[in-house]
Amino acid sequence: MKFSIFAHSVNSQGMGKFFENISSSHQSFIENQKMFFVSSAPLSGDGHVNLSPKGMDTFRVLSATKVAYLDIVGSGNETSAHILENGRITIMFCAFEGAPNILRLYGSGYTVLPADEEWEVLSSNFKTDLLTRQIIVANIHKVQTSCGFGIPYYSYQGERDQAYKWAAKKGPEGLSAYIKEKNSVSMDGLPTMQNPSTGNLPVK
């Protein structure tokens, strides 16, 4: 999904620059990256900060202030628990090839499940399959770019297929049971949107 927008710079500090929204050049950089990182945390100082790498062509820029990524079944569900509790989410992209650059998106996120009203429209932006668990949406209020001079070069060689093989072996019923067992609460005991106690909450 392409659009023409201009980012407005609100602050610059050293080599870092801040913007109110995602510009067309930011979007181009994002679309050229093969992976990204998602960070979230509970409000409690005793809770664990989560940082997850993501790939598989699962990220989409929906507008100048809204992004989403397709989230696959995994052994944990920290991001969903954290954003259900407090909404905070940070997404980072960094250049492993070409010119150095780091781009961070700061926003407020929420989880969309296949049974939710928003799912049909959002899921049309992705290629869904057996691995699909949920879509994480983030409304972005700040964008930061920085130099990335310390990031080494890496070459993209392709996607791994282990997750697809694992899902095929589990099958739909096995995956559903796995999600109920592993994805209902965070490691700190916070409920996720996969938890029956929160399944009827409205999408933000």
C-alpha positions as CSV (number, residue, x, y, z in Angstrom):
1,M,0.0,0.0,0.0
2,K,1.7,3.2,-1.2
3,F,0.9,6.8,-0.2
4,S,2.5,10.2,-0.6
5,I,3.3,11.9,2.7
6,F,5.9,14.2,4.2
7,A,7.3,13.7,7.7
8,H,7.6,16.7,10.0
9,S,10.7,16.8,12.1
10,V,10.0,17.8,15.7
11,N,13.4,17.5,17.2
12,S,17.0,16.6,16.4
13,Q,19.7,15.6,18.8
14,G,23.2,14.7,17.6
15,M,22.9,12.1,14.8
16,G,19.3,11.2,15.8
17,K,16.3,12.8,14.3
18,F,12.7,12.7,15.4
19,F,9.5,12.9,13.3
20,E,5.8,13.0,13.9
21,N,4.9,10.4,11.3
22,I,6.2,7.9,8.8
23,S,7.5,9.6,5.6
24,S,7.6,8.0,2.1
25,S,11.4,7.6,2.6
26,H,10.9,5.9,5.9
27,Q,8.4,3.5,4.4
28,S,10.8,2.7,1.5
29,F,13.5,1.9,4.0
30,I,11.1,-0.3,6.1
31,E,10.0,-2.2,3.0
32,N,13.6,-3.0,2.0
33,Q,14.4,-4.7,5.4
34,K,14.1,-8.4,5.9
35,M,13.6,-8.3,9.6
36,F,12.6,-6.1,12.4
37,F,12.6,-6.1,16.2
38,V,9.6,-5.5,18.6
39,S,10.0,-4.3,22.2
40,S,7.4,-4.1,25.0
41,A,7.3,-4.2,28.7
42,P,4.8,-4.4,31.6
43,L,4.2,-1.4,33.8
44,S,5.6,-3.2,36.9
45,G,9.3,-2.6,37.5
46,D,9.6,-6.3,38.4
47,G,8.3,-7.5,35.0
48,H,10.4,-8.6,32.1
49,V,11.1,-6.4,29.1
50,N,10.5,-8.3,25.9
51,L,12.5,-8.0,22.7
52,S,11.6,-10.2,19.7
53,P,13.0,-10.5,16.2
54,K,10.5,-10.8,13.4
55,G,10.8,-11.7,9.7
56,M,8.9,-13.6,7.0
57,D,7.6,-10.5,5.2
58,T,5.1,-9.8,7.9
59,F,5.3,-6.0,8.3
60,R,3.1,-3.4,6.6
61,V,2.9,0.4,6.8
62,L,-0.8,1.1,6.6
63,S,-0.6,4.9,6.8
64,A,1.7,7.7,8.0
65,T,0.7,6.9,11.6
66,K,-0.4,3.3,11.6
67,V,1.5,0.0,11.0
68,A,0.7,-3.7,11.6
69,Y,2.5,-7.0,11.5
70,L,1.3,-10.6,11.1
71,D,2.3,-12.5,14.2
72,I,2.9,-16.3,14.0
73,V,2.4,-19.0,16.6
74,G,5.4,-19.0,19.0
75,S,6.4,-20.3,22.4
76,G,5.5,-17.0,24.1
77,N,3.1,-14.1,23.6
78,E,4.7,-11.3,25.6
79,T,3.9,-8.4,23.2
80,S,0.1,-9.2,23.2
81,A,0.1,-9.3,27.1
82,H,2.1,-6.0,27.4
83,I,0.1,-4.0,25.0
84,L,-3.2,-5.3,26.5
85,E,-2.0,-4.0,29.8
86,N,-0.5,-0.6,28.8
87,G,-0.4,-0.2,25.0
88,R,3.3,0.7,24.7
89,I,5.3,-0.7,21.8
90,T,8.5,0.1,20.0
91,I,9.5,-1.3,16.7
92,M,13.0,-1.1,15.3
93,F,14.5,-1.6,11.8
94,C,18.2,-1.4,11.1
95,A,20.2,-1.6,7.8
96,F,22.4,-4.7,7.5
97,E,23.2,-3.8,3.8
98,G,23.7,-0.5,2.0
99,A,23.8,2.8,3.8
100,P,23.8,2.6,7.6
101,N,20.5,3.5,9.3
102,I,18.4,2.7,12.3
103,L,14.7,3.5,12.4
104,R,12.4,3.2,15.5
105,L,8.7,3.5,15.6
106,Y,7.1,4.5,18.9
107,G,3.4,3.8,19.4
108,S,0.4,2.4,21.1
109,G,-0.5,-1.1,20.1
110,Y,-3.3,-3.6,20.2
111,T,-3.9,-7.2,19.2
112,V,-6.4,-8.3,16.5
113,L,-7.6,-11.9,16.4
114,P,-9.2,-13.8,13.5
115,A,-12.6,-13.6,15.2
116,D,-12.4,-9.8,15.5
117,E,-14.3,-7.4,13.2
118,E,-11.1,-5.7,12.1
119,W,-9.5,-9.0,11.0
120,E,-11.0,-9.2,7.5
121,V,-9.7,-5.8,6.4
122,L,-6.3,-6.1,8.1
123,S,-5.6,-9.7,7.1
124,S,-6.0,-8.7,3.4
125,N,-2.6,-7.0,3.7
126,F,-0.8,-10.3,4.4
127,K,-0.5,-13.9,3.2
128,T,-2.0,-15.8,6.1
129,D,-1.5,-19.5,6.7
130,L,-1.6,-22.2,9.3
131,L,1.0,-20.4,11.4
132,T,-1.0,-17.2,11.7
133,R,-1.9,-16.4,15.3
134,Q,-2.9,-12.7,15.4
135,I,-2.1,-9.3,14.0
136,I,-0.4,-6.6,16.1
137,V,-1.4,-3.1,15.1
138,A,0.4,0.1,16.3
139,N,-0.7,3.7,16.1
140,I,2.6,5.6,15.8
141,H,3.2,8.9,17.5
142,K,6.9,9.3,17.0
143,V,9.6,8.1,14.5
144,Q,13.3,8.2,15.2
145,T,16.2,7.7,12.8
146,S,19.8,7.4,13.9
147,C,23.2,6.7,12.3
148,G,23.6,2.9,12.6
149,F,27.4,3.2,12.2
150,G,28.0,0.4,14.6
151,I,25.8,-2.2,12.9
152,P,27.8,-4.7,10.9
153,Y,27.1,-5.9,7.3
154,Y,25.1,-9.1,6.9
155,S,23.8,-10.7,3.7
156,Y,20.3,-12.1,3.4
157,Q,20.3,-15.7,2.4
158,G,16.6,-16.7,2.6
159,E,13.8,-17.6,5.0
160,R,13.9,-20.6,7.4
161,D,11.2,-23.3,6.9
162,Q,11.2,-25.0,10.3
163,A,8.2,-23.1,11.6
164,Y,6.0,-24.1,8.6
165,K,7.1,-27.8,9.0
166,W,6.4,-27.6,12.8
167,A,2.9,-26.1,12.1
168,A,2.1,-28.7,9.5
169,K,3.0,-31.5,11.9
170,K,0.9,-30.0,14.7
171,G,-2.1,-29.4,12.5
172,P,-5.0,-27.0,13.3
173,E,-6.2,-28.8,16.4
174,G,-2.6,-29.2,17.7
175,L,-1.8,-25.5,17.1
176,S,-5.0,-24.4,18.8
177,A,-4.2,-26.5,21.9
178,Y,-0.6,-25.2,21.8
179,I,-1.8,-21.6,21.8
180,K,-4.1,-22.2,24.7
181,E,-1.3,-23.8,26.7
182,K,1.6,-21.4,25.8
183,N,0.1,-18.1,24.7
184,S,-2.6,-17.3,27.2
185,V,-0.4,-15.5,29.7
186,S,3.0,-13.8,29.7
187,M,6.0,-15.0,31.6
188,D,5.0,-12.6,34.4
189,G,1.4,-13.9,34.5
190,L,-0.3,-11.1,32.5
191,P,-3.2,-12.2,30.3
192,T,-3.0,-12.0,26.5
193,M,-5.8,-11.6,24.0
194,Q,-5.6,-15.4,23.6
195,N,-6.8,-15.8,27.2
196,P,-10.5,-16.7,27.5
197,S,-10.8,-14.0,30.2
198,T,-9.9,-11.2,27.7
199,G,-11.3,-12.7,24.5
200,N,-14.4,-10.5,24.6
201,L,-12.6,-7.2,25.1
202,P,-13.2,-4.7,22.2
203,V,-10.4,-3.8,19.8
204,K,-9.0,-0.4,20.6
